[in-house]
Amino acid sequence: MTPIRQLLNRIRWDRQYADAAFRIGYYDRVDDTIIVVPLSEVVQEPGDSFAVRVLDNDGVSHLVPYHRIREVYRDEELIWQRGR
């Protein structure tokens, strides 16, 4: 399986591959559910190899460790899923 950081970097740098609508699903420990957000709401901070920042529906920024990212969708198709 492709590591999530490698997949996110491909989306970021491969313009042909990235010509799609991407969404990620991350595990929310409080709600015990997967929350799916557009990739445009996800910020990869340079040099941070631990987590990404995600804006929720209320505009609040959350730090989401890479290991809590569970799914990636490309044009509504599930293209990546972390093993359980």
Secondary structure, DSSP 4 states (H G I P E B T S, - for coil): ---HHHHHHHHHH-TTTTSS-EEEEEEETTTTEEEEEEGGGEE--TT--SEEEEE-TTS-EEEEEGGGEEEEEETTEEEEE---
